[in-house]
Amino acid sequence: MRIHHLNCGTMRPFGGRLVNAAGSRFGTARMICHCLLVETEQGLVLVDSGMGVPDVTTHAKLMKQRLRLGRPVLDAGETAVAQLERLGHRAQDVRHIVLTHLDLDHAGGLPDFPHAQVHVHDVEHRTMLRDLKQDRYLRHQFQHGPKWSVHGSADGERWFGFEAVRDLPGLPPEILLVPLPGHTRGHTGVAVRKQDGTWLLHAGDAFFHHGEMAENPHCSPMLRYFQNRVQVDGPLRRHNQDRLRDLATAHRGQVEVFSAHDPVGLERFGGNA
């Protein structure tokens, strides 16, 4: 499999080093929406979809209101569909989309790929349907009627100490769904095995700053505040973050863990920043 690391949505919050832990505290910070484009024999697979064309055009005002602290750039050239076209693919080549969760900056690209099978944890899907009229989820991102494929944990197995991990029907066994609830009720990570046998683990919003995966963990104050503000279960989120740190340190060289919004993680893999 060939794996591309994409930034599908830049944000420019105020706060400088209070967000990125670098630069001036009065400067502009940078956050991204780290997505994966995986080329498989079954077609293209997206891991998370970032912000989509409807978000940056028709619903641009709404996105700016909802992400006002993040100050999104809303550039159509950063959408997943625009980037894969520059790589020589077509939107219909994306057969599957695997989502860490359904927050607006992760599910925004779904309308750009209406023919794709959309894989998500069943708890996350149920929560979205129940809370669609509230602030967390945006109706326009699901109005096209995604082809949902919801997955529970009943048939899952163990993977590096994580329970209820499962592969996904129609996808190669090198792509796994790893439950990591806390940020949202049905939040997951997505593991992808590379050709050399090592793994990438897209941890979504299970953590926000690369320093949280260090042996002596640290996080910038604004990101620490934001994680606490948007979590649905703080103790469970922190527990899973501790488990991810143990994974990243104990299995260094076997598993590379990164999160959705940290630009350092994207740059580490040579992605488009």
C-alpha positions in Angstrom: 0.0 0.0 0.0 1.1 3.5 -0.7 0.3 6.1 2.0 0.0 9.9 1.5 -0.1 12.3 4.5 -2.4 15.3 3.7 -3.3 18.5 5.5 -7.1 18.9 4.7 -7.7 22.1 6.7 -5.4 24.8 8.2 -6.3 26.8 11.2 -4.5 29.9 12.5 -5.5 30.5 16.1 -4.1 33.4 18.1 -1.7 32.4 20.9 1.6 31.5 19.3 3.6 29.4 21.7 0.6 29.0 24.0 -0.8 26.7 21.3 2.3 25.3 19.4 4.7 25.6 22.3 7.0 27.6 20.0 7.5 31.2 18.9 6.0 34.3 20.4 2.9 34.1 22.7 1.5 37.1 20.7 2.0 35.4 17.3 -0.3 33.3 15.2 -0.2 29.5 15.8 -0.8 26.8 13.2 -3.0 23.7 13.4 -3.9 21.3 10.6 -6.3 18.5 9.8 -4.0 15.5 9.2 -5.6 12.9 6.9 -4.3 9.8 5.2 -4.9 8.7 1.6 -4.1 5.0 1.3 -3.8 3.4 -2.1 -5.0 -0.3 -1.9 -5.9 -3.0 -4.3 -9.6 -2.3 -3.3 -9.3 1.3 -4.3 -8.4 4.5 -2.4 -9.1 4.8 1.3 -9.3 8.1 3.2 -8.6 8.1 7.0 -10.5 11.2 8.2 -11.7 13.7 5.6 -10.9 17.1 7.0 -12.9 20.1 5.7 -14.8 19.6 2.5 -15.7 21.8 -0.5 -19.2 22.6 1.0 -17.5 23.7 4.2 -15.2 26.2 2.5 -17.7 27.5 0.0 -21.4 27.3 0.7 -21.0 27.0 4.5 -17.9 29.1 4.9 -19.6 31.6 7.2 -20.9 28.8 9.4 -17.5 27.1 9.6 -15.9 30.4 10.7 -18.5 30.8 13.4 -18.1 27.2 14.7 -14.3 27.4 14.5 -13.9 31.0 15.4 -11.1 30.3 18.0 -9.3 28.2 15.4 -9.6 30.8 12.6 -9.8 28.3 9.7 -8.2 29.3 6.4 -11.0 27.6 4.4 -8.9 27.0 1.2 -10.6 24.8 -1.4 -7.2 23.7 -2.5 -6.6 22.0 0.8 -9.7 19.8 0.6 -9.1 16.0 0.2 -10.9 15.9 -3.2 -8.7 18.7 -4.6 -5.5 17.1 -3.4 -6.2 13.6 -4.7 -7.0 15.1 -8.1 -3.6 16.7 -8.1 -2.2 13.3 -7.4 -3.9 12.0 -10.6 -7.0 10.4 -8.9 -10.7 11.0 -9.2 -13.2 11.5 -6.4 -15.0 8.2 -7.4 -11.7 6.3 -6.9 -12.2 6.7 -3.1 -14.1 3.6 -2.2 -13.8 3.8 1.6 -13.5 6.6 4.3 -12.6 5.6 7.8 -13.3 8.2 10.4 -11.8 8.7 13.9 -15.0 10.5 14.8 -17.7 12.8 13.3 -16.7 16.3 14.5 -17.0 18.9 11.8 -13.3 19.1 11.0 -13.0 15.4 10.5 -16.2 14.5 8.6 -16.4 17.7 6.4 -15.2 15.9 3.3 -17.9 13.3 3.2 -20.2 15.1 0.7 -17.3 15.2 -1.8 -17.2 11.4 -1.9 -20.9 10.4 -1.9 -20.2 6.9 -3.4 -17.7 6.0 -0.7 -18.5 3.5 2.1 -18.1 5.4 5.4 -16.7 3.4 8.4 -17.3 4.7 11.9 -17.8 3.3 15.4 -21.5 2.5 16.1 -21.4 4.6 19.4 -20.2 7.6 17.5 -22.9 7.1 14.8 -25.7 6.8 17.3 -24.5 9.9 19.2 -24.4 11.9 16.0 -28.0 10.9 15.1 -29.2 11.9 18.5 -27.3 15.1 18.8 -27.4 16.4 15.2 -29.4 19.5 16.2 -26.7 20.5 18.8 -23.4 22.2 18.3 -21.1 19.3 17.9 -22.2 17.9 14.5 -23.2 19.7 11.3 -26.2 18.6 9.4 -25.0 19.7 6.0 -22.1 17.2 6.2 -24.5 14.3 6.3 -27.4 15.5 4.2 -26.3 13.6 1.1 -26.9 10.3 2.9 -23.5 8.7 3.5 -23.2 5.0 2.9 -22.6 4.1 6.6 -20.8 1.0 7.7 -21.0 1.1 11.5 -18.8 -1.1 13.6 -19.2 -2.3 17.2 -16.6 -3.8 19.5 -18.2 -7.2 20.1 -16.0 -9.0 17.5 -12.8 -7.1 18.2 -9.4 -8.6 19.2 -6.3 -7.3 21.0 -3.7 -5.2 19.3 -0.6 -4.0 21.2 -2.6 -4.2 24.4 -5.7 -2.4 23.1 -9.0 -4.3 23.3 -11.9 -4.6 20.8 -9.7 -3.7 17.8 -11.2 -4.9 14.5 -10.6 -5.0 10.9 -13.2 -3.6 8.5 -15.3 -5.5 5.9 -14.2 -4.7 2.3 -10.8 -3.3 3.5 -7.5 -5.0 3.6 -6.5 -6.5 7.1 -3.8 -3.9 7.3 -6.4 -1.2 8.3 -7.8 -1.5 11.8 -10.3 0.5 14.0 -8.9 1.1 17.5 -11.5 2.3 20.1 -10.2 5.4 22.0 -13.3 7.0 23.6 -13.1 10.1 25.7 -12.9 13.0 23.3 -16.2 11.8 21.9 -18.2 8.8 23.0 -17.3 6.7 19.9 -13.9 8.1 19.2 -11.4 5.7 17.6 -7.9 5.6 16.3 -7.1 4.1 12.9 -4.1 1.8 12.5 -2.5 1.2 9.1 0.3 -1.3 8.6 3.0 -0.2 6.2 4.8 -2.4 3.7 7.8 -2.8 6.0 5.5 -4.3 8.7 5.5 -1.3 11.0 2.3 0.5 11.9 0.9 4.0 11.7 -1.7 4.9 14.3 -3.8 8.0 13.5 -5.1 8.8 17.0 -7.5 11.5 15.9 -8.2 13.9 18.8 -7.1 11.5 21.5 -4.3 14.0 22.0 -3.4 17.3 20.4 0.3 18.0 21.0 3.2 15.7 20.1 4.7 16.4 23.6 1.9 14.4 25.1 3.5 11.2 23.7 6.9 11.9 25.2 8.3 9.9 28.2 8.1 13.1 30.1 4.8 14.4 28.7 4.0 18.0 28.2 1.4 20.0 26.4 0.9 23.7 25.6 -1.6 25.5 27.9 -4.1 26.4 25.3 -4.3 22.9 23.9 -4.6 21.5 27.4 -7.5 23.8 28.1 -9.2 23.0 24.8 -9.0 19.3 25.3 -10.6 19.6 28.7 -13.3 21.9 27.3 -14.5 19.6 24.4 -14.1 16.2 26.0 -17.2 14.1 26.9 -15.4 11.9 29.4 -12.2 13.3 31.0 -11.0 10.3 33.0 -11.5 8.0 30.0 -9.8 10.4 27.6 -6.8 10.7 29.9 -6.6 7.0 30.5 -6.5 6.3 26.7 -3.9 9.1 26.3 -1.7 7.3 28.9 -2.1 4.0 27.0 -1.2 5.7 23.7 1.9 7.2 25.4 2.9 3.7 26.7 2.4 2.3 23.2 4.5 5.1 21.6 7.4 4.7 24.0 7.4 0.9 24.5 7.0 0.0 20.9 9.1 2.8 19.3 10.1 1.5 15.9 7.0 -0.7 15.6 4.2 1.8 15.9 4.3 5.6 15.0 1.5 7.5 16.8 0.3 10.9 15.6 -2.8 13.1 16.1 -5.0 15.0 13.8 -4.1 18.6 14.5 -0.4 18.7 15.3 1.7 20.1 12.4 4.8 18.5 13.9 3.3 15.1 13.2 2.5 16.0 9.6 6.0 17.3 9.0 7.5 14.2 10.5 6.0 12.1 7.7 6.8 14.6 5.0 3.2 15.6 4.5 2.0 18.7 2.8 2.0 21.4 5.4 
